[in-house]
């Protein structure tokens, strides 16, 4: 598939595999230094394969020790083998068994792909191309096989032996060793293979499916941490029940195992029946985990379980179709959390995440379609566009069709494609067939990069009682796509009258309007509503019905009107965000001065009204009281960005709001303490804690000494990590005089817990003080810092580069140089982590000239130094090209 450029893979060059491997038998003999893997592959030519077509198997860092075909050793003239591949020149034109024996060294595998050893535990990560590091194979997602795996190891080193599927047999294997034989009856691609061997504790439970199948459940972790798995187990059982009810999907094996490991490049991996997790998304107890940690655990446990059907039973034909499984499964886990918690709050959280991560990606040099047409390195396409924008595309489809029609389509998808490796086109085809609709224009969401901007124009004529609404869409050019076509998007909407109630109209012309939804499917849509007796305020894109930016001439008064009266909770929140963003953008463009005191006061009053509204959920209020981030502001400016001015403007607005609302914030803080204490993860307490700590953060932002004292007492007196982190986070964000001392205290209290250590690292990296970079660099240079652990690296330098814009983009360029130096250093050990952190430069071209030049200089110096991995080179090249 690699043509035109050896470093680029093109979708247009896809060809089915010339050979299939319907059956795989593996013998994995684990030793402390070298592991032997014997593979018996049942291979057959695919239909249409020409006789004598060479069999070319993928490999990576393998040492071949023997090879046989149908039991007979293969002559040296009949094959060619190297560390990175195996070719059999003229294989039989019939089914045959190829047996290979290879040696590998998991202990030396710092890239954490394939089979590696983490904290004494052998485990695997095979997505996307890690299986080739275990044995020679057709390591591509459209080759589906049933697996039987025999794992053996020393009983003392690895009393637990796990693989995919059901346990068939286990027992002694001689010389203090033992074995376990696992069989997975469901054909799967090699990227879903999993194996774990080690000395682990287990937290066990069981689940009975709707049809009566008994499923044994277990979560494996380090000894002594079993009690921290209870919430993850509860989330798993709730996920299994929800998927049966919402999508009609039952689990299909006798066991479901999860293993928590400390060294992992991803959040988790959905391997069939044996999910491997980054331990930060499994382990939790109130003393060390925050409410947000519990929510992430619930979401990611659900996500990986839901992959059993959307990713495993139905998988991707090729890696260009990655969003087929990831976007759909993110949508499913978002829906699960919405049903389990608060739908409105979950929607706000997801959109905030989308705007922080995906919108900048879509607007910079790394922009790509949800279904790309080419890639240089597939590991770099596990992106917010594939996952989060992919989920938004599925959500739009569900919005267009409605709940009943969408479920009808997913039922047909599971029926038609169970056991397939399929495509985006096939996914859309089932909905066309089930609903009778033409989705060809909607399909452009998968093919076009960039975030559309929708411009709103409106006018109400009192004499004719006519309201005119014009919507126009435009998507800016992105790399490789200079010209964009109009896309079909659902615009959920409402018109609100002066009394705060919905405005009625007698008729509408100019486009498709059904109940509460406008279909915007052309460059411009001009709608005329007749019989509108009073001037309405339009509430558009309710529930964030399409992933777009909206440009409107709405007044601050109209925005604050929506914040008080909109029946759609998302748009109430959005109205406050828009009002705050308008104030801050005006101030940035005005040299950093908040000139409009009246508008600032009006915003603070609206926030105060929101705080005191007893009809609103406390968690919703917490989000409503939070201003847009510095990343959001920089993104809205789009050019000549000066992060230091943005930081000072946002800080000044926070101070003004805090000053005006101090009494209300203090009263709410006091009252909410009676609900949130004693600590509980119950919904009412969690929501109260979210609002209480947001009130505390706003109070501390005011800069008054008594508020800093309050935060310090909040930090010291609590018994749970949510309150402690919230208080310390407020102190660090305002960088009060005792911020450094409390950071030191936090480190001393929890230094032995690595997941809490990550929180400390992130706090240091996000601090706004001018010594932040010096502190981050010193932590990284410390001999005690674990430079091989992805969590530690992401928490420290990933946080610094991605979120602390003012310090990363220092005027002297030191932040840029530090991050490129870090990426060069880490690249030699773990290219995936290095490449991910390097994406912090995705918006470098938007900085003002001096910072832009400094960023380009750091990137260019990195490029000219050479010796970079394919992962990092790909990100660097695309970043500079953009």
N, C-alpha and C positions, 0 to 999 in steps of 0.2 A: 504493500500500500504506500510505500515511501517513493514518491516520484517528484520530478521537477527540482526539488531541493532535498537533499538527503536528510535534512533536519526537519522537514515538514511532512505531515500526514494529511491527506485530503480525503474528505468524504466521497467525492466524486470517483475516487479510485477504489472504493470498497469492492471486494470480491469475496464470495463465500469461500470457506476453507476447502482446499482440495481433498482433505482427509478429515474424517470424524473419529472421535475416541469415545465410543458409547460406554466403555467400562474401564475403570481405573482401580488397580489394587496397589496399595502402598505398604511397604514395611519400613518404619522409621525407627532406627536403633539409636537412641540418644546416649551420648557419652559427654563428659565434662569438656573435652577439648574438640573432638571431631564427631560429627553425627553422620551415620550412613543411611542413605535413602535408596531403597530398592523399589523400582516402579515397574509394574507389569501393565502395559497399556494395550488394550484391545483396540486395534485400529482398523478402519476400513475406508476404502476410497469413497468419496462423495459421488453422487450421481453426476456423470459427465466428465469425471476425471480421466485424462488420457493415460493409458498404460505407461509405466516407467517415469511418471511424474515424480520428481524427488520429494521426499518427505522432509520438510524443514521444521525442526522444533526449536523453540526459544529456550535460551538458557542465560544465566547470569552468575558469574563467579562460581562455577561448578567444576569439580574435578571428576572426570569419568574414570571409573576403575574397571568396569566390564559392560559388555553389550551383547545381547543375543536376540535372535529372531526365531520365534516358534521353538525355543529351547536350544537352538544351535548357535554357538558363538559366531559373531559376524566378522568376516574377514576385513582386514585393514583397508583393502581396496574398495570395500562396499560402503564405506561411510567416512565422514569427516567430522571430528568433534573438537570443540574448543570450549573455553570457559563460558562463552556467550552464545553457544548454539550447537546443534547437532543436525547433520544432514545425512539421510540414508538415500543413496543415489537412485536405486531402482527397486523400490519396495514391491511386494507382490500385488497383483491386481485383484486381490480378494481380502477377506478379513484375516488378520494375523495378530500375533502378540509380540510386542517389542519389550524386551526386558533390559533395563539399564540399572547400573549401580553407581551412585555418585557420593562424594564426600563433601561436606561443608562445615563451616566453623561458625555456629551461631554466636559464640562469645565475642567474635571480632566484628559482628555486624552492627555498626553504629548507625547505619541508615534506618534501622528498624523496619525494613521491608523484607518479606520472606520469613524465614525462621530465625529468631534471635532470642537472646536471653536477657530478661529484665528482672533485676533484683532477685536473681536466683531461679526465676521461672522461665522455662522455654515456652515461647508463644509465637504466633504467626500474624502477619498482616500481608494479605495477598492482593488487595485492591489498590491500584488497578493492574499492576504487572509484577507482583511479588512472587507468584507461584513459580516462575522461571528461575528463582533463586533457590528453589527446593528440589526441583528435578526438571529434566528436559520435557517440554510440553508444548502443545498448541495453546499458548497463553493468550487467549482472546475470548471475549464474552459469548460468542456465538457457537462455541464448541461445548456442548452439554454432555456430562458424563455422570454415571452413578459411581460412587466411591465406597470402597471397603478399605479401611485403614487399620493396620496393626501397629501400635505404638509400644515400644519397650524401653525401660529405663531402670536405673538403680532404685530399689524400693525406698531407700532412705532419702535420696536426693529428690525423688519425684514419686511420692505415694499416690498422687492424683494424675491420671492419664486420661485426657479427653480429646475427642474429635467430633466431626459432624455426625448427625444422625442418631441411631439407637445403639446402645451397648449390646453386642452379641455375645461376647465371651471375655473373661478375664482370668488371670491366674499367674502361677510362678513361671519364670522363664530361665531358671537356673542361675547359679553364681550370684545370689542376692538380687536378682533382677525379677521384674514382673512385666506383664503385658496386658493390654486391653485391645479388643477387636471391636471396631465401630463400623456400622454400615448405614449409609444414607440412601434410601430407596428413590429419592427424588433427583432426577438429573439436574446438574447445576454446572455453571462455568467455573473455571479454576480460581477465579478471584474470590469465590465464596468458600474455598477450602479453609479449614481452621484446625489447629492442633494446639493443645496446652499440656505441659508436663511440669509438675513442681510440687512443692510442699505447701499446701493451701488449706485454709479453713473453709467451711461451707455453711451457708444459711439456707435451710431447706423449707419447702412448702409444696403445695400441690394445687392443681386446678382441674376442674371437670368441665369439658366443653359442652356446648348445647346438645350435641348428639350423644353425650355420655362417655367420651374418651377421657381416661384418667391420664393427666400429664404431670410427671414429676418435675418440680422446679428446683433449681439450686443456683445460688450466687456464690462464687468462689472468690476469696480474698486472702490477704495476709492473716495469719493467726492472730487472734486478739481483736480483730476488727469486725467480727461477724455481726455484732450488735449494731454496727453502722450500716448494715445492708437492709434493715427492716423496711425503710421507706421505699427503697428501690424495688423490693419484692412486692410491696403493696401496689406500687405504680404498675408493675408488670401485670399483676392479676386484673387490675382495673382496665388496662389496655386490652387484654385478651377478651374480656367481657364486652367492652365497648366495640371492638372490631366485629364481633359477632352480631351485635345489635345494629350498628350503623351501616356496615358494609356487607354483612352476611358472610364474614370470613372466619372460619374455624382453624385452629392450629392442627397440624397434621403429623406430628411425631409423638413418641411416648415420653420424651424428655425435652426440656428447654433449659439450657445452661448459660449462665453469664459468668465471665471471669474479669475481675478488676485488676489491671496491671498499672504500674507506676510510670513506665516509659512507653509512650504511645504517640504517634504523629497526629492522630485524629481524635475526635471526641469518642467515637465508638465504631464498631464494625458489625454488620448484620449477618455474618456467616451463618449458614443454615443450621439452626438448632444449637449453635455455640457462639453466642455474641461475645466479642472481646471489647472491653470498655477501658477507656482512660479512667483511673480510679476516682478522679475528681467528679465524675458523673455517676458514681455509685454510692460512695461512702458519705454518711451524714449523721451528725448528732448536734443538738442545739448549741453545745459549747464551742463547736468549731465550724459549723456550717450556717450560712445565712438563709433567710427565707428565699432569696433568689437562687441559692444553691439547690434548695429543695425543689423549686420550680423547674430548674434546668434538669435535674435528675429525672423528674416526672416526664418532661418533654422528650428527653433523649432516650430513656428506656422505651417510651411509647414509639418513638421514631424507628428505632432498630427492630422492635417487635413487628411493627406494621410492614417493614420491608419483607417479612416472610412471604407476603403475597405480591406487594408492589416492589419488586426487585429480585426476589428469589424464585418464586413460582413463575413469575413473568419477569424476565430480565431484559437487558439491552442487547441489541444485535451487534452494536459496536459502541465505542466510547463517545462518539458524537451524540449518541442518544442518552447521555448521562442524566439529563434533566427529566427523562421519561420516568426514571425510578426515583430520583432525588426530589424533583419539584413536586411530584404527586405525593410522595411520602411526607415531605414537609407540610404540605396542605393537610394531610391526614392527621399529623401530630398537632398541628395548630387547631384543628377542629376538635380533637380530643381534649386539649387543654381548655378550649372555649367552653365545652360542655361540662368539664369538671370544675372549672373555676368561674371567671367572669368573662363573658364573650366580649364585652366592650373594652375591658382592660387589656385582654389578650390582643385584641386588634390594635390598640394603641402601641403596645409593646412591640408587636411585630413590625408595624410601620416605622417606629423609631429605629429599630434595628436595620430595616431596609434602607432608610435614608442615611444612616451612619455608614453603612458598608457598601450597599449595592449602587446607590445613586452616584457616589463618587467614582465607583468602578465604571459605571455606564457612561460617565461624562469625561473620562480620561483616556490615556493611551492604552489601557488594558481592557477597553470595552470590547465585548464580544456578544454574539447572539446567545440566547439560551440553548439553542442547538447550533453550535459553530460548524463552519464548513471546512475548517482546517485547524491544526494545532502543531506546535513544535514539541511540546512536552505535556502529556496528558495529566500528569500530577498537578500542573498549574491551572487546570480547569475545574478543580473542585472549589468553585467560587460562589460568591453571593449571588451572582447572576444565575448560575445553574440551580442553586438551591432556593434562595428566597424569591428571586424574580420568577423562577420556574413555578413556585407555589402560587404566586399571584396570577400567573396565566391560567393555572387550573382553577383558581377561585373565580376568575372572570368567566370561564366556561360554565362553572356551576351557577353563577349569577345569571348569565344569559338563559340557561336552560331551566332553572328552577330546581328545587330539591328533588321532586319526583322524577323528572326527566334525567337529571344527572345520575341518580341512583340506577335508573334503567340502563343508562349507558355504561356505568361501571360494572353492572352485572353482566352485560354483554361482553365487556372487555375481559373479565375473568373467565367467562365461558369460552370465548373464542381463542384466547391466547395463553391459557394455562399451559405451562411447559414450553413456551416459546421464548426465543430471543428476538425481540421485535423493535419497532421504530415509532417515532413521533407520528408519522403518517398513518400507521395502523391505529394508534391511539385516537387520533381525530376521526378516522373512518368509522369506528364503532359508534361514535356519537352522531355522526351524519346518518348512519344506518338506523340508529335507534330513535332519533328525533325527526329525521326527514329534512334537516337543515343543511345548507351549504356552509361549510366552515372554512372554505379556502382563504377568505380574507382574514378571518380570525387567526389562521395558522401563521400569518406573518409575524405574530408576536414571538414565535419560536425562531424566526429567521432574521429579524432585524435587531441590531444592537441599538442602544441609546434609550434615554428616557424621554417620551413625548412631552412637550409643553402644550397645554391647552389654554388658550387665551379666551377670556370671557368678556363679552360686551352685552350690556342690557339697557333697556329703556322702558319706562312705563308712561303711557299717555292717559292722563286723567279724563280727558273729554271722550275718547273712544273706549275707555276702559280696556285698553290693550297693553299687554306686556310682551316685549320682544326680547328674546334671548338668543345670542349668537355664540357659537362655540367653534373655534378653529384649532386645528392641531398641527404641530410641526415638530419633527425630530431632527436634531442637528446631525451633521455628518459625523461618522465614527470611522476608525481605521478600517480601510477596505470597503466602506459603504458610504460613498459621498452623497448618494441620492436615496431618499426614503419615500416609501409609499404610505398613504393613509391606512391606519389600522382600525379595526372594529373594536370599540370599547363600550362597556356599559356605564352609563352615568346615572347612578341612583340619585334622586333629587327630591326636594320639597320646596314649596314656596310658602313663606311665613309672613302673615299679615302683621299690622301694627300692634294687635292685641296679643301676639305671641302664638296664635293658633294657625293651623294650616289654612292657606288661601285656596279657595275653589276657583275653577275656571269652567267656562261652558264648552269650549272647543279649543283645539290646538292644530296648527297646520305647519308644514315645512319639513317634517321628518317623522321618524318612528318614535312615538311616545306611548308606552304601555304602563298604566298605573303610575308607579313611582320610578320608572326607568326610561331614560332617553338613550337611543342607540346612536352613538357618534361613529360613523363609518365612512366619512369623507373628509376632505381637507377643511371644509367649512359647513356648518349647519346653522340655518337661520330659522328659528321657531317663533311662531306668533301665537300667544295665548289670548283668547277672547274671553270677555266677561270677567275681567279681574278688577274688582271694584275699588281696591286700594293698593298703594304701592307695596309690592312684596319685597322681601329680602330672600334671595336665592340661597338655598343650601345644596351645594353641588358635590358630587362624588361622595355621597354618604357611605359611611363604612369603608372609605377608601376603595371604592368600587373598581378603580383602575390605577395601576402604578404610574402616575403622571405627576408632573408639576403643573400647578394652576397659577396663571397670571390674571389678576383681576384688578379693576379700579375701585373695588369696594372700599368704602370709607372705614375708618377706625370705629365710628359709631355703629355701622352695620356689623362689623366683626364682633364687637362687644355685645350687640343685640343678639347675635347667634349664640354667643357664649352663655347667655342667660336663658334663651328661649328655645333653642333647637331641640327637637325631640330625638335627634340622632346623637348619641353620646360621643361618637367619634368626632363629629363635626363641631360639637361644643368644645371639645379639646382642641381641635384644629383651629377654631376661631381665636382662641387665646394664644396659640402658637403664632398665628399669622399677625396678630396685633403686636406681640412682643418682637417678632422678627422685623416688622416694619419699623418700629422704633429703633432697633439696633442697627439696621442697615442705614437708616437716615443718619444716625450718629456716626457710624464708621465713615460715611461719605462726607460728613461734616467735620472731619478731622478728629473724631473721637469724642465729641461733645453731645450729651443728651440735651438737645436744645428745647424740645417740646415738653415743658414741664406739665402742661395741662394733659397731654396725651399720656404721659407717664403716670400721672395721678389717676387718670381714668382706668388704665390697665390695672393698677394696684387695687382700685376699688372693685373692679370686676373679679379679680382674684380673691379678694376678701369676701365678696358675695358667694363665690363658689365654695370657699372654705366653710361658710356658715349655712350652706344649703343642706338641710337634713334629708332631702330626697336623693342625694347623690351618694354613691358608694365611696367609702374612704379611700380605697385603692385608686379609683378614678380621680378623686381630688388630688391625691399625691402626684399623679402624672400631670394634672392640670396646673399645679403650682410650680412645675419645673419648666425653666426656660429652654428654648432651643440651644443646642450645644455649639461650641466654637466651630466644630466641624460642619454643622449645618449652616452656620453663618458664612463661613468661607465658601461653601458650596453655592450658596445663594448669590454671593458676590461674583463668583466665576472668574474674575480677572483682577489683576493688580492687588492681590490679597496680601495684607499686612497682618499677620497673626497677632502681633503685639497690640495693635489697635483694637482688634476684635476682642482680645482678652480683657483689655481695660474697659471697653464699652459694656461688655456683658457683666463684668464685676460691678461697674457703677450702677447698672440697672438693678441688679440683685440688691445692692445696698439701698437704693431708693425704695424698692418694694418692701424690703425688710423694715426700713424705718417707718414707713406709713402703716404697715400692718403689724407692728411689733406686739401690740396688746392682743390682737386677735390670734396671732401665732402662739403667743404664750398661753392664752386661755385654752386653745385647742390642744396644745402640747400637754397641758396638765390634765385635761379631761380624758384624752385618749390613753393616758397612762393607766387609767383604771380599767380599760378594756384590754390593753395589750399585755398586762401583767396579771398573774405570773405567765411565763412564756408558754406558748402553745402553738402548734402548727395548724390549728383550726382556722377556718376561713376568717371569722370575725376578728380574731386576734391578729392574724397576719395582715389584714387590711388596715386595722387600726395602727399597727406598728409602722406600716408604710407611710401613712399620713403623718404620724407623730414624728418620725425621723426626718421627713421632708420639712416639716415646720421647724425642727431643730436646725437643719441645714440653712434655711432662710434666715433664721435668727442669727446664726453665727456669721452669715454673709454680711450682716449689717455692721459688723466691726465693733460692736460694743463689748466692753470687758465682761459684763455680767453674762452675756450670751456665751462667750468662750468658757467662762466658769461653769455654766450650765452643761455645756458639751463635755467638759472634762469630768464633771461628776457623773454624767450619763455613761461615759466610757468606763469609769472606775467602778461604778456600783452595780453594773448589770451582771447577769449570769448567763447571757447568751451572746453568740457571735453576731447576730443581726444588729442588735443595739450597739454592741461594741464597735463594729465596723462602720456603722452609720455615724456614730459620734466622731470617731477618728477620721473618717472620710470628710466630714464637715470641717474639722479642724485643719486637715491638710489642704483642702480646697481653698480655705481662707488664709492659710499659712499663718496661724496665730503664733504668738511668741513661744508657746510651749509645744509646737507641732513636732519639732525634732525630738524632744525629750519623750513625747508620747509614742512616737514611732520606735524609739529605742526600747521603751517599756513593752510595747506590743511584741517586738522581736524576742525579748527576754522571756516573756510569758509563754510564747507558743513556738519557740524556735525548733523544737523537735518534731513538730507536725508539719510535714512538707506541703500539705494542701493549704494550711494557714500561712505558711511561709510564702506561698504564691500571692496571697492577699497582701502581705507586707511588701513584696516586690512591686506589685501593681500600684500600691499607694505611693511608694517612693517615686515610681516612674511617672505618675500623673500629677505630682506636686507642681504648683505654678512658680515656685521661687527660682531665683537665678542660679542657685547652686544645684538644681535638679540634675542637670547633665553630669556635673562633677560627681554627684552621689551615685548616679546610675552606673557610670563608668567604673567607679571604685568598687561597687558591688560585683560587677561582672569580672573585674580583674582579681578579685579576692580568691585565694587558693581554696577557700571553703565553698565557693559557688559551684554547683553541679552543672558544668557546661554541656553535658551530654543529654540532659533531660529536657524534652520539648516543653513541658509545662513551665519549667523555670525560665527558659529562654523566652517563651511567648509572654509570660507574666511581666518580665522586666523590660526587655527591649521592644517586644511587640506592642505593649501598652504605651511605652514612650513614643514610638514612631506613629502609631495609629491614632492616639487620642490626645496627646499633649502637644497640640499643634504649635503653640507659642514657643515652647522650648526645643522641640524638634527643628522648627524652622527659625532658629536664632539668626539674627542679622549677620553674625560673624561666620556662619556656615559650619560651626563646630558640631551641631546636632546632626547635620547631613553626613559629615565626615565620620562621626562615630558610628552611625548606623551602617554605612557602607563597609567600614572596617569590620564591624561585627558580622555582617553577612559574609564577607570573605573568610573570616575565621571559622564560622559555623559551617560554611559550605563544604569544607573538607571532611566534616563528620556527619552532617545531616543536611543534604541539599534541600529537602522539602521545607524544613523550618526556615532555612536561610532565604529561600525564594518567597515564602509567605511574608516574612518580615520586610523584605525588599519592596513589597507592594505599598509600603508606607509612602513611596514616592509617586503614587499614581496621580496626584494633583500638582506635581511640582511646577508644571508650566503655567499654573494659575497665579503663582506668587508675583509680587511686585518685582521690578527688574533686578534689584540687587540680590534678593533671595533666590530668584529664578536662576541667576548666573551661578550662585554658590551651589545650588542643588545640581545644576548641570555639570559643574566642575567635579563634584564628588562622584557623580555617576560615570562621567567620562574617564576619570582616573581609575575607577574600578574596572571599566571595560578594557582599558589599555593594559592593565596589569595582567590580564589573561589568566589561564589555568582554572577557569570557572566550570562548575558542573553544567550539564544541560539544563537543569531546572532553573538555576540562577541566570544563566546566559539568556535563556528565553525571556524571562521577566525583564532583565536589564535591556535587552535589545528592543523589545516592544515599548518599554518605558521611554527610551531615548528616541525611538522612531516617532513616537506620538508627539 
